[in-house]
Amino acid sequence: MRLVYFCQERNVRALVDVKLEPLEDFRRTRKISLSTGQTERHVFITLFNYCEQHEWISGNPAKKAQSTAQSEAEPGGALYASGGSADLGAGPITSNAGRTA
């Protein structure tokens, strides 16, 4: 499932509404390798850094997200098996200024 669709299913429609909890919930649903999970986390950090620099959001929730290794150690954490990609989705999530990110 893509991040955008995942957020839309949870009524997270604006960048300012993407917080740590939904981001971690999304990452737990992913069945991906350890290295892909680490790359995905880095992609999210970079994306949210960009949004923060443009003042679309006030903080970067991805910086607070646990690394893949930490997530696997938790009960109920994703078992990172095979395949996967860092697909961020096709639909827009808008910033608080109404711009599309």
C-alpha positions in Angstrom: 0.0 0.0 0.0 1.3 3.5 -0.7 1.8 6.1 1.9 -0.8 8.5 0.3 -3.5 5.9 0.2 -2.6 4.7 3.7 -3.0 8.3 5.0 -6.2 9.0 3.1 -7.8 5.8 4.6 -7.1 7.4 8.0 -8.3 10.8 7.0 -4.8 12.3 7.0 -5.1 14.6 4.1 -2.7 17.5 4.8 1.1 17.4 5.4 0.7 19.0 8.8 -1.5 16.0 9.8 1.3 13.4 9.0 2.6 12.7 12.5 4.8 10.0 13.9 2.1 7.5 14.7 0.6 7.1 11.2 4.1 7.1 9.7 5.2 4.2 12.0 1.9 2.4 11.4 2.5 2.6 7.6 6.0 1.3 8.0 4.8 -1.6 10.1 2.5 -2.7 7.2 5.4 -3.0 4.8 6.9 -6.4 4.1 10.3 -5.3 2.8 14.0 -6.2 3.4 16.0 -4.6 6.1 18.1 -2.5 3.6 14.9 -1.4 1.8 13.4 -0.4 5.1 16.4 1.7 6.0 16.4 3.3 2.5 12.6 4.0 2.8 13.2 5.7 6.2 15.9 7.9 4.7 13.6 8.8 1.8 10.9 9.8 4.3 13.4 11.9 6.3 14.5 13.7 3.1 11.0 14.3 2.0 9.9 15.7 5.3 13.1 17.8 5.6 12.2 19.4 2.3 8.6 20.1 3.5 10.0 21.6 6.7 12.5 23.8 4.9 9.6 25.2 2.8 7.6 25.7 6.1 4.8 23.4 5.0 5.2 21.6 8.3 6.8 22.6 11.6 8.7 19.4 12.3 9.9 16.2 10.7 8.0 13.1 12.0 10.3 10.7 10.1 13.3 11.8 12.2 11.5 10.4 15.2 10.5 7.1 13.6 12.4 4.1 14.8 14.9 2.4 12.5 13.8 -0.8 10.9 15.9 -2.9 13.3 14.1 -1.3 16.3 10.7 -1.9 14.7 11.4 -5.6 14.1 12.3 -6.1 17.7 8.9 -4.8 18.9 6.0 -7.2 19.4 3.7 -6.8 16.4 6.5 -5.1 14.3 6.8 -5.9 10.7 8.8 -8.9 9.7 10.9 -7.6 6.9 10.8 -10.3 4.3 11.4 -10.0 0.6 10.8 -7.3 -2.0 9.2 -3.9 -1.7 9.8 -0.4 -2.7 9.8 3.1 -1.2 6.7 4.1 -3.2 5.4 7.4 -1.8 2.1 7.3 -3.7 0.5 9.0 -6.6 -2.1 11.2 -5.1 -1.4 14.6 -3.6 -1.2 15.4 0.1 -1.6 19.1 0.5 0.4 21.5 2.7 -1.3 23.7 5.2 -0.9 26.6 2.7 -3.1 24.6 0.2 -0.1 23.8 -2.0 0.4 20.3 -3.2 3.5 18.5 -2.0 
